[in-house]
Each structure stands twice: as C-alpha cells, then as structure tokens.
Amino acid sequence: MATAKNVRTGRHYELDDIDRGLLRMLTENSRRTNNSLAEELGIAPSTCLARMNALRETGVIRKFTLDLDPEVLGHALEALIFVRIRPGARHLMSSFAEEIRSKAGVMQLFFLGGTDDFVIHVAVKDSNDVRQFVLDNLSANPAVASTQTSLVFEHTRGEVPWL
C-alpha cells in the first residue's frame, strides 16, 4: 500500500485502492466531474468529494494545472541546460534559482545534488533563442562557473509508478 506524508502533521497518509484509482483518473484528466469519478469508482459522490478533499488537505494533491504544448505556442525547441555554480558563489544559489525561474522560456528548474547544481528546462522558438538564453542569463552571470546544453528531441511523461 502506498503512503503519502501529511504536510502539516509529518505523518504518512495511507493510499487505498479508491485513492489510487481517483488519483489515476485525475492524472489522465483533472477536469473530470465529481459525479463521473464517483460513478467509475463505484462510490457515492459525497464519498468521492470527501476523498478528494482529504487528498488535497494532506498535500497528496498539491494543485490542478494545465499541460500546455510549447510547440503549438511557437516554442518548438526544448533544451536542458546543466549549470554549475562557482564554489565561491554557493551563497547565491537561492537568488540564482529565483531569478532564473522568472525568465521567459523556463518551464522547469531542478536543484540537484551531484556534479551539476541546476538543470534548467527551457522551451524556445529555435536554437538561436537557446544560445541567447545562455549568453544573457548564464554566461553573463558571475555566479555561474559552467553550462552544458542538451537539446530535447522528444519529451514523454511516464505514468506515476506508485498508483
């Protein structure tokens, strides 16, 4: 049985078959109505709503969001930019992360343990935009020691393995 840690109490929340089913369905389409979820799960709508509220209150469900297609919006090129911060600039890592998160084209930012300090996932129009992003935001930044850019040929999301 899967568990989730409650953000308020620090305790783990036990996921049962109904919770896992509800989460699987919401992962596929988070706009489904409560009644359709309840019907497919074979439970009362009030029970379904109570389960949904419990999953939100415990922090299992953090938010409902959109999954936009960057290519349709004119950002056909995705890249992962690996960043190393200079050893003498480690105290700037939080401000660096906050600054980069707000830049146009940044889809995700990962703070890492290991050789690299960050991975920045960008979606831009073309390779010139990637180059300009690196030059303007990373190469010019005195905290940055080095970068390495990899182009994304295909981005496929996997299933949530514990559901």
C-alpha positions as CSV (number, residue, x, y, z in Angstrom):
1,M,0.0,0.0,0.0
2,A,1.4,3.4,-1.0
3,T,1.7,6.2,1.6
4,A,1.9,10.0,1.4
5,K,3.3,12.3,4.1
6,N,0.9,14.8,5.5
7,V,2.5,18.3,5.1
8,R,1.0,19.5,8.4
9,T,1.5,16.6,10.8
10,G,4.5,15.0,9.1
11,R,2.7,11.6,9.2
12,H,2.2,9.4,6.2
13,Y,-1.2,9.2,4.6
14,E,-2.2,5.6,3.5
15,L,-3.5,5.4,0.0
16,D,-6.1,2.7,-0.6
17,D,-7.4,1.3,-3.9
18,I,-10.1,4.1,-4.1
19,D,-7.5,6.8,-3.5
20,R,-5.1,5.3,-6.1
21,G,-8.0,4.9,-8.6
22,L,-9.1,8.5,-8.0
23,L,-5.5,9.8,-8.5
24,R,-5.0,7.7,-11.7
25,M,-8.2,9.2,-13.2
26,L,-7.3,12.7,-12.2
27,T,-3.8,12.3,-13.7
28,E,-5.4,11.4,-17.0
29,N,-7.9,14.3,-16.8
30,S,-8.1,16.6,-13.8
31,R,-11.2,18.3,-15.1
32,R,-13.5,15.3,-14.7
33,T,-16.6,15.9,-12.7
34,N,-17.0,14.5,-9.2
35,N,-20.1,12.5,-10.4
36,S,-18.2,10.9,-13.2
37,L,-15.3,10.0,-10.9
38,A,-17.7,8.6,-8.3
39,E,-19.5,6.5,-10.9
40,E,-16.4,5.0,-12.3
41,L,-15.1,4.2,-8.8
42,G,-18.4,2.7,-7.7
43,I,-18.8,5.1,-4.7
44,A,-21.2,7.8,-3.7
45,P,-20.5,11.3,-5.0
46,S,-20.2,12.5,-1.3
47,T,-17.6,9.9,-0.6
48,C,-15.7,10.8,-3.7
49,L,-15.7,14.5,-2.7
50,A,-14.6,13.6,0.8
51,R,-11.7,11.6,-0.6
52,M,-10.7,14.4,-2.9
53,N,-10.8,16.9,-0.1
54,A,-8.7,14.6,2.1
55,L,-6.1,14.2,-0.7
56,R,-5.9,17.9,-1.1
57,E,-5.7,18.7,2.7
58,T,-2.9,16.1,3.3
59,G,-0.9,17.5,0.4
60,V,-1.1,14.5,-1.8
61,I,-2.8,16.7,-4.4
62,R,-0.8,19.9,-4.5
63,K,-2.6,21.7,-7.3
64,F,-4.5,21.3,-10.5
65,T,-2.7,22.6,-13.5
66,L,-2.6,22.9,-17.3
67,D,-0.3,20.9,-19.6
68,L,0.5,23.3,-22.4
69,D,2.1,22.2,-25.7
70,P,5.1,24.6,-26.2
71,E,5.3,23.7,-29.9
72,V,1.7,24.8,-30.6
73,L,2.6,28.1,-28.9
74,G,5.6,28.7,-31.1
75,H,8.3,27.2,-28.8
76,A,9.2,24.2,-30.8
77,L,12.7,23.7,-29.3
78,E,13.2,22.3,-25.8
79,A,16.6,22.1,-24.1
80,L,18.1,21.1,-20.8
81,I,20.8,23.4,-19.6
82,F,23.0,22.0,-16.9
83,V,24.6,24.7,-14.7
84,R,27.5,24.6,-12.2
85,I,27.8,27.4,-9.7
86,R,31.3,28.7,-8.8
87,P,32.5,27.3,-5.5
88,G,32.8,30.9,-4.1
89,A,29.3,31.8,-5.1
90,R,27.4,29.0,-3.4
91,H,25.7,31.6,-1.1
92,L,24.0,32.9,-4.3
93,M,22.2,29.7,-5.2
94,S,18.8,30.7,-3.8
95,S,18.8,34.1,-5.5
96,F,20.1,32.5,-8.7
97,A,17.2,29.9,-8.7
98,E,14.6,32.6,-8.0
99,E,16.0,34.8,-10.8
100,I,16.1,32.0,-13.4
101,R,12.6,30.7,-12.6
102,S,11.2,34.1,-13.7
103,K,12.9,34.1,-17.1
104,A,10.9,33.7,-20.3
105,G,11.0,30.2,-21.7
106,V,11.8,28.5,-18.4
107,M,9.5,25.5,-18.0
108,Q,11.2,23.8,-15.0
109,L,14.1,24.3,-12.8
110,F,15.8,21.5,-10.9
111,F,18.2,22.0,-8.0
112,L,20.5,19.0,-8.0
113,G,22.9,17.1,-5.8
114,G,25.9,15.8,-7.8
115,T,28.3,17.3,-10.3
116,D,25.8,19.9,-11.6
117,D,23.9,22.3,-9.4
118,F,20.9,23.0,-11.6
119,V,19.1,21.8,-14.7
120,I,17.0,24.4,-16.5
121,H,14.3,23.1,-18.8
122,V,13.5,25.7,-21.4
123,A,11.1,25.8,-24.4
124,V,12.1,28.4,-27.0
125,K,11.5,29.2,-30.7
126,D,14.8,28.0,-32.1
127,S,18.5,27.3,-31.4
128,N,19.3,31.0,-31.6
129,D,16.9,31.5,-28.6
130,V,18.7,28.8,-26.6
131,R,22.1,30.4,-27.4
132,Q,20.7,33.9,-26.4
133,F,19.2,32.5,-23.2
134,V,22.6,31.0,-22.2
135,L,24.5,34.1,-23.1
136,D,22.2,36.6,-21.4
137,N,21.2,34.7,-18.3
138,L,24.0,32.3,-17.6
139,S,27.4,33.2,-19.2
140,A,27.0,36.8,-18.1
141,N,26.1,35.7,-14.5
142,P,29.2,35.9,-12.2
143,A,27.9,33.0,-10.1
144,V,27.9,30.6,-13.0
145,A,31.1,28.5,-13.5
146,S,29.9,26.5,-16.5
147,T,26.9,25.3,-18.5
148,Q,26.2,22.4,-20.8
149,T,23.2,22.4,-23.1
150,S,21.4,19.3,-24.4
151,L,18.6,19.5,-26.9
152,V,15.4,17.6,-26.2
153,F,14.3,15.5,-29.2
154,E,11.2,14.0,-27.5
155,H,9.6,14.6,-24.1
156,T,7.4,11.8,-22.9
157,R,5.8,11.7,-19.5
158,G,5.6,8.4,-17.7
159,E,2.9,7.0,-15.5
160,V,3.1,7.7,-11.8
161,P,4.7,4.4,-10.7
162,W,3.1,4.0,-7.2
163,L,-0.5,4.4,-8.3
